[in-house]
Amino acid sequence: MTKTYQFPKNFWWGSAASATQTEGGENGVKGKNIWDQWYEEEPNRFFDGVGPEETSDFYHRFKEDIANMKKIHHNSFRMSISWARLIPGGKGEVNQDAVTFYSQVIDELISQGIEPFVNLYHFDMPLEMQEIGGWENREVIDAYTIYAAKAFELFGDRVKTWFTFNEPIVPVEGGYLYDFHYPNIVDAKKAVQVGYHTMIAHAKAVEIYHKNYDGKIGIVLNLTPSYPRSQNPADLKASHICDLFFNRSFLDPAVKGEYPQDLIDLLAEYDHLPETNSADKELLKNNLVDLLGVNYYQPRRVKARDSQPNPDSPFMPDWFFDAYEMPGRKMNVYRGWEIYEKGIYDIMINLRDNYGNIESFISENGMGVQNEERFLVDGRIEDDYRIEFISEHLKWLHQSIQEGCNVKGYHLWTFMDNWSWMNAYKNRYGFYSVNLETQERTAKKSAEWFSQVSKDNGFD
C-alpha cells in the first residue's frame, strides 16, 4: 500500500555512530587519541567527568547492537574506523587486534543485510600526530594517506561506500577558533591552514580510492544554512560570508574541486591565506567526491554586525556577522538549538541547483534530550518528541525528492545512546537507550516507529 510519504526504491534507512563515541577507549589494543589525552589533562571540562574510556562498549557488544539494527529494519549503518586503533601512533605497524575487530563488525553487518558505510576520520587524531602539529603539519597528511590506503586494502573488498572525514569544519571551529575541542588553540591563521590541509588529505584519499577500487567515496559535511535576518544588503552580505566560512570552505573543494573566489579574496585581504603546494590545485580539481553525506541539526541565522570588531582582537569569522535570534523560533531547549525542519529541504535544493545535483543523503539528523528517563512508561522511553522531529524532517526531505533532488537516504544520529565529545551522556540521541551501569540496551518508542517506516519505505 502506497504511503503518503513514499520514498524511492532502495532508500538507505539507518543510523550513524563513531569509533570514539561508542567503542570504549580502553577496550582492546589502541593508541591514544586527542580525546584520551584531553580527558587526562582536564577531566573537569567533560560533563559529569565522564571520559572516553568506556562509552557504550560497542567493542564487546557489536553483535547485539547489529542484531538490534536488523530488528528495526536498518539496511545501512555508518561507522568510523579509529586511526589510533588501526595504526597506533598514527604511523607504523598495523594493529592486528583492530583488523580483527573491524573485520568482524563489517562481516556482521553484511551477514545481517546491513550495508556498512565506513568513515575514516571522526575528530579523533592520534595523539602522536597532534604532537607534531596535527593538520597544521603536511607530514600528518602523508600519514593519513597511508592510513586511508591501508583501510581500503584491508576492508575495501567488502566495504563499497567510504567517507574521508566527518564534519571537518568542527575540529577547525573547536580546536582552532572557539576552544571547545583539543588542542584548544585560538588562532584563525592556523584554523585556515588546518581546514586547507584537511581537504588536501581528503583529495589524496579520494585519488587512491578511485585509482584502485570501484565503490564510492565521499565526505560528510554538516551543512548549516545561513539565513539572513532580512533582505537588507548588509544582512545578505553577512549571511554570504558566514556561508563561505562554515559551509563552502569544504563543500566547494569537495564537490567542485576549487575554493570560492570570494573566500580567497577575503582571506587575502586580511593576510589569512594558507600555505599551499604547487600541485594542490590540480589534486583538488581531479579528485571530486562521488557522494555527499549531509549532517543537519539546526540553521544558522545571522545579521550585519551591530558594532565594528575591536581592531586589536584576533581575526575571527565573527568579524563579519552577528548571530540573530529569530522571534518565535521553535527550540530544542535541552541542546539550545533551533528546530527548523525546512532547512533540510533548502540544503538539498542548493545541492540540486548549485552543485550538479550530486548524489547525497542525510548522514546525520537527530534530537538530543536530557533526562530521558522522565519519559519512561512500563520500561520504555516514550520519545514522541523524537518521532515528531524525524517525521517533520522526512516530510521536507520527501518534498526535495519530489522536486528532483538526488537524495539516497536518511540516517539518524544515533543508533544507541552514545558518548558525546564534551557532553558525555547529558543529551541522549539513540533509538536504543543505554544503561551506563549495566550497558543494557532498550528500544525506545522511536525505534519501533522507525522500524515500520524503514519496512514500508515511507509513512502516512
Secondary structure, DSSP 8 states (H G I E B T S, - for coil): ---SEE--TT-EEEEE--HHHHS-TTSSS---BHHHHHHHH-GGGSGGG--TTTTT-HHHHHHHHHHHHHHTT-SEEEEE--HHHHSTTSSSS--HHHHHHHHHHHHHHHHTT-EEEEES-SS--BHHHHHTTGGGSHHHHHHHHHHHHHHHHHHTTT--EEEEEE-THHHHHHHHTSSSSTT----HHHHHHHHHHHHHHHHHHHHHHHHH--SEEEEEEE---EEESSSSHHHHHHHHHHHIIIIIHHHHHHHTSS--HHHHHHHHHTT------TTHHHHHHH---SEEEEE-S--EEEE--SS---TTS---GGGG-EE---TT--EETTTTEE--THHHHHHHHHHHHHSTT--EEEEE----EE-GGGGEETTEE--HHHHHHHHHHHHHHHHHHHTT--EEEEEEE-SB---BTTTBTSEE--SEEE-TTT--EEE-HHHHHHHHHHHHTEE-
